[in-house]
Amino acid sequence: MDNDVSAGNTTTIVGRLALGITLLAFGLGYTGVIDGVTAADAVSVAQYVGGVALFVAGLMAFRDRDTVSGAAFSALGALWFTWAVSADAAVADNAAGLFLLLFALVALSLTFAGGDQLGQGAYGLFFVSLLLLAIARFADNDGLTKVGGWFAVAAGAVAWYAATAALAHWPTALPRRAAGRGVTATG
């Protein structure tokens, strides 16, 4: 199989589409770039697409013996479902910040879990987003909230591209090259 083009499996594609859509809705809500759209408007997307669909995709990935995608989709499905069902609850800023920080650690673990470059990139951007949003909640900083939203948008775009690339057989890996001039590989 060519390492530069991913065939992708159905579970991973569905999971990445669900994650991408949810991150885009969530992130755009925090950026404030669309007039009248807030993160609260992403609650139903987060609950059903990010929560339920992503969690089911995680269970199916475990069934397919894909532990990286299974862990990622199940954990992130739990994150989105919890975020959505608690969206209307009166939660202290520090409690919300702690929730975001704990799931930032989950995203960091997923970043280092392996898998392909696009998956690691999406989880890494999501980690930065959650970390910034947590700090913004602790510090009550709207500017940092918007920056965190933009990182979520970027993570969503990467996840969406990864799913689309698998469907369309587009490149999903950066080409590898030698470390520098005159460097040769020896076997």
ABEGO torsion letter per residue (X at the ends): XBAABBAEBAAAAAAAAAAAAAAAAAAAAAAGABBGBBAAAAAAAAAAAAAAAAAAAAAAAAAAGBAAAAAAAAAAAAAAAAAAAAAABBBBAAAAAAAAAAAAAAAAAAAAAEEBAAAAAAAAAAAAAAAAAAAAAAAGBAAAAAAAAAAAAAAAAAAAAAAAAAAAGBBABBBBBBABBGBBBBX
